[in-house]
Amino acid sequence: MSNLDNAIAALKAANMIVSQNQQSNSVQVNQQRTYMQDISKTIKEERLKQGLTQCDLAKMAGYSQGTIARAETNLWISIFCLVSIFEALGKKILLINK
């Protein structure tokens, strides 16, 4: 095998690794998106169950109505904000290390 053939084989192998990593990252992003959708749904359901408006919950949690809207529509917000929202709803967040 020539040096050129070895280089081509190495590039093909590297490309396969990159492709596998991209697929793995895509799966992780999709899983994170699913988690956020579940969290968002829970926030909205709990808020409505308690008869609260987004403004009510925002005041209780110490954030703006816009932040509550973002939390309920699957947009990324900080873990600190999530904790405050859940505490305002009388709920706790349990973090599990996997």
N, C-alpha and C positions, 0 to 999 in steps of 0.2 A: 504494500500500500504506500502510495506516495505521500509526501507532506501535505499536498493539496487535498488528497482524499481524507487524510486524518483531520485536517482543518474543517473540511465540509462535514465530516461525521461529528466532530465536536460541536460545530454550530447547530446541526440538527438536534443533537442531544440537549444542548442548552435551550434551544427554542421549545422543545417539548417540556422541559422543566418550567420555563417561563409560562407556557400555556397552562400547565397544571396548576401553578401558583395563582394565575389569574382566575381560573375556575374556582379554586379554593377560596380566594378572596371574595368572589362573587357570591358564593354560598354563604359566607360569613355576613356579608352586607345584607343579603336577603333575610337571614335569620335575625339580625339586629332590627331590620325593618319590621318583621313580624312581631318581635318583642315590643317595639314602640307602638305598633298598632294596638296590641293587647292592652298596654298601659293607657294609651289615649282613650280607648273604649271604656276601660274601667273608670277613669276619671270622670268622663262625661256621664256614664250610667249612675255613679255614686252621687254626683252633683244633682242630677235630675231627681233621683230617688229622695234626696234630702230637700227637694223643692228650692234649690238655690239657683240664682242666675250666675253667669260668668262673673259679673261685677261683684256679687255677694262673695263668691269664693275667692276672688282676687283680693278683696279687702281682708278676708279672714287669713289668707296665706301671706299677705304682704307683698303682693305682686300686682301688675296691671291686668286689666281685662284682656289685653292683647296676648299676654303671656299665657293666660288660661286658654284662650282660643288656640294658640300654637300647641299647647299641651294636648288639646283635644283633637287636633288635626294632624297628628303624626309628625310634627316638626320637632327637631331636636332641641331639647332644653336641658339645663344642667341637672345633675343629680340632686343638688342642693334645692333647686326649685321643686323638683318632683317630691322630695321629702316634705317640704313645706306644704305643698298642695295636699298630699296624703294626710299629713298631720291635721290640717284644717278640716279635712273630711272625717277625721276621727279614725283613720286607718294607718297602718304601719307598712313599711316596705321591708321585705326580707331579701337580703342579697345572699346568693348561694355561689360559692366559688366552685366552678367545674373544671 
